[in-house]
Amino acid sequence: MVILCNRLIYTCFLSYFDIYSNIIFVKSHHLKTILMAIRKLIELIELLKDKSLKTILVVCANDEHTIAAVNEAVVQNLVKAVLIGDEVKIASVCEILGIDTKNLTIIHQPIEELAALLAVEMINRSEGDILMKGLISTDKFMRAILNKEKGLTDHGKVVSHVTLVENENYHKLLIVGDVAVIPLPDLNQKVQIIKYMVEIAKRLEIDLPKIAVIAPSEQILPSILSTTEAALLSKMNERGQIPGCIVDGPLALDVAIDIESAAIKGLKSAVAGDADCLLFPNLESGNIFYKVNTKFARSESAAIMVGARVPVVLASRGDSTRVKLFSIALSALMAG
């Protein structure tokens, strides 16, 4: 109830602001109370309350953060869980954490590569809806997913990564891509990443997400590829080739997220200062943005790999229990 009230109050504020500002937050013609998109990661849990339970398969679930996060997700009735890994280690961690293993299904497979292959096989047999990386190297985990014969990807499908960032200095969640998988996305891959971000935005109840295509400058500079491709993406959106959203670019990061910067530069844009999604030109810039937010600003986050047949929680071994819990919640929201 508190979460819902906060969202409704915030909606009234934005509708008021819409009338007295040159920056368009929502397409409203009068003040009215509507259900806003979620603004806090904790609200992901609220969105899952009326949804059917999905089953998450966790590969090499041998560490405390992973087991604690998965157990919390089970306790909160977000998912059902199958832990694949070293049964002795899993039982030991559960005992240390005071976790009742009766709430979890445990499959003993201590060899990393075989645990990953088993999980992928179970997904393909419809015995699971979500895949999650535990204490296993990313290379071994991804090798099982990307296996051409027995993996989880379809021909021609782009595998990417989308992150939600909750920074207390921004007025809503930011959906960010790609910070972890594609080193230098080409134009077609950028189109697909936008579509993934839009899909997630819709699940977060954002009716018309605003996509900022990030570049060093708002000017279209032929010598800087990120600016020319941003302009192409914007025009493709304008002509209906990228539907269901508003795409603008090139936009420097400051004008994408800061109203004052946009006003000072005299930039007229429906996206500037109010972006829902940030598309970065390469992995380096996206990854740095993510780590500056999570390490310097202590922002909360959640992330999933997209483009496989099921959502994949590609958690870092250094991610906290809370980050992993929110990532599980996001994956459950996107499953099915």
N, C-alpha and C positions, 0 to 999 in steps of 0.2 A: 504493500500500500504506500509506504514512504517513497519507494522508487518511482511508482506511477505518479504520485503527486509531484515529485520533483520534475519529472519529465513534462507534465502538463503545465506547471508554472513556467518552466523554461521556454515552452512553446509560446505562451502568451508574451514573454519578454521578446522573443525573436520576431513575432508578428508585429509588435509595437515598433521594434527597431527597424523593421522592414519599411514601415511607412515613413519614418523620419531619417532615413539614411539613403545614400546613393549606392551602398553595397547591398545587393539582393541576397537575403538569406533564404527566404521561402517565397514561393509565388502566391502570396496572399493578397486579397483585395479588401479585406476587412479583418478586424480582430475576431478570432474564433479559437476555441479550445480544440486541439487535435492531438492525437497520439504521436509524440515525437520519436525519432530514432533514438536508440540507446546512446548514452553519453559516457557510461562507465562500464568497464569490463565485467564488474560484478553483476551487471544486469544481464549478461549472457545466461547466467544460471536461471534467472527469472523467465527468459524466453523458452527455456527447455522444459518447463514444468508440465506443460500439457502435451508434450511430444512422446512418442513411443521410444522405449529404451533401445539404444544401439549397443552393439558389442564391440569393444576395443580389444585388439590383440597387441600386446606389448612385447617387443623383441628384446631379449636379454634384460629383463626387469630385475636387475640385481642390486640396484642402488637405492639409497634411502629417499632421495628427492622424487624419483619416479614412482616408487611404491607408495609413498605418502600421498602424492598427488592423485594417483589412480584410486587409492582407497577412499580419499576424500570425495572424488567424483562418484564412486559407488555409494558411499554413505549419503550423499546429497541426491541420490537417485538420478544422476545424469547419464550414466552408462552401466552396462554390465562389463566385467573385465576378465580377460584371460591373460595370465602372465606366463610367458615362455622363457625359460632360462634355467639356471642352476637351482634346483629345488631346495637344496640345503642352504644356499646363500639367501634365497628368497625367504625361507622360513626363519632364518636367523635375523634378517632385517625386520621382518614382521614382529618377531618377539621383542626386539629392542624398541620398536615403535609402539608396541601394545596393540597391534592390529590383529583382528580375528580373521584368520585365513579362510573361515567358512564362507565369507562374503566374496571370495576370489576363487577362480579356477586356475590351478597351477599345472603347467605341463613341463616335465623335466627334459630339457635339451641344453646341456651346458656348452656345446660348441656353437660359437657365434654364427658362422656361415649357415649351419644347419637350422639354427633357430630362426634366422631370417627367411630361409627357404620354406620352412614349415609354416610360418605365419602367412607368407604370400600364397602358398598352396591352400591354406584354410580360407583366405579371402576369396580365392577363385572358386572354392567349393561353397561359397555363400555362408560360411561359418563365422564370419565377422564383417563388420561394417566400417571399421576405422583401424588404421595401422599406426603404431607408435614406436619410436626409437627409444630404447633404454640405454644401457651401458654397453654399446657396441659402436665401433668406428663407423663414421658416415659412409665411407667407401664400401664396406661390406654390406651395410644396410641398403644402400642405393643399388648395388650390383644385383641384389635379389629383386628389387622393384623393377629395374630396367631390363631384366633378362628378356630377350626378344621372344623366346618360346614360352616361358612359364611366369613371366613377370606381370605387372599390373598396368602396363601402358598400352594404348592402342596406337596403331600406325598413324603417323601424322599429328599426333596429339603433343602439344607443348607442355612440358613439365616445368612448373615455376613455383614461386614461393610468395605468399602474401602474409603480411604482418599487421596486426592492430597495435597502435601505440596510444596510450592514455597519458598525455602530458598535462599536468595541472595548469600550465600556462596557455593552453589552447582550449577553445570553448566546446570541443567535441572530440570524439575518437578520430584518429587518422588511420586510413587504410593505405598501406605502403607496399610497393612492389618494384623490383625484385631485389631482396637484400641477401640472398643466400644461394641461389641455384644457377641462374643464367649470367655468365660473366659479362657479355656484351650483346644484349638482345638486338636483333635486327628489327626492321619495321613490322614485319608480320608477327614476330614474337611480341612486340610491344602492343599490337592490336589485341593479341590473345591475353596478355597480362591485364590490359584494361578490362576485357570481358570478365576475367576472373574476379577482379576487384569489384566490378559492378554486381556480379552475382552475389558476392559476400555482402556488399552494401545493401542489396535488396533484402537479404535475410536479416539484416540489422534494422530493417524498416525505414531505410532511406529510399524514398520514392524516386527521386531523380538525382543520383549522386553527381557531385562536381569533381571532375578529374583535372588535376594540374599536371601538365607534362613539364617536368623540371629540366632546366637548362641554365647555363651561366648568365644568360641575358634574355630580356623580353624581345630583343631585336632578332630578326631572322638574318643570320650571318652565314653565307655560303661556305665559309671556311670552317664552321663549327657544325658538325653533323647533327648533334643533339637539337640544335635550333631548327634546322630544316625539317628533320623528321617530326619534331613537335608541331610545326606548322602543317605538315601533311596530315597528321593525326587529327588536328583541330578541324581541318577542311573535310576530312573523311567523316567525322562526326556530324558536321554541318549538313552534309549531303546524305546522311542516313546510313552510312556504311558501318558506323559504330553506334548502334541504337541504345536507348534506355539511359542516357546520361548526358552531361554537358562536358565536353572536352575543350580545354583552352591551353594553348602553348605556342611558342615557348614562354614559360614563366620562371623567373628566378625564384628561389626558395622563399626569400623574404616577402615578395608580393603575393605568393601563393597562400601564405599563412598569416600575414600581418596586414590589417586594414590600413593602418597608418602609412606603411611603406607604399602600398598601392595608391593611396591618395596623394602622397608627396610626388610620386612619379606620374601622376595624372593618368593612371591606367584604368580604362573602362573595361570591366570584365565581370561576368556573373560568377566567376570562380575565384578571382583574386580576394584574398583575405578570408575566404570561407571554404577552402577546399575540403572535400571529404576524403579524396584519394590523391596520393602523390605517386607519379610514375617517374622513377629515376632512370637516367640514361645508361647506367651501367651498375654492376655489382659493387664496385668500389665506393661510389657515392652513396648508394642506398645503404650499404653495410655500415659506413661511417655515420650516416644519419641515425641509424638504428642504435649503434653503440653509444653515440653521444647522448641520445635520449635516455637509454637505459642505465648507463653508468654515471654520467655527469648529472643529468636531470632527475635520475632515479624514477623514470617513468615506468608504469606498468606496461606489459605487453602480452600478446598472444599471437601465435603464428601456426600456419599449416602449409604443407606442400600441396599444390593443386595440379590437376592435369592427369593424375592417376585415376584408376577406376573407383577408388575410395579416398576420402581425406586422409592425409598422412601427417602425424605430429612429428616433425623433424626437430625435436628438442636438442639443444646443446647440453652437453654434460654439465656445463656450468650454470644452467638455468635453475632458478629457484623452484621450490614446490608450487608457489603461487602462480608463476608463469606457466608451468606445466599444467596446472589445474585449469587456468583460463584457456590454454591451447586445446585441452581436451574438450572443454565446453564448446569452443568454436568449431572443432571438428564434428562434434555431435550435432551441432546446429546445421552444418553443411552436409551431413550424411543422409543419403536417401532422398 
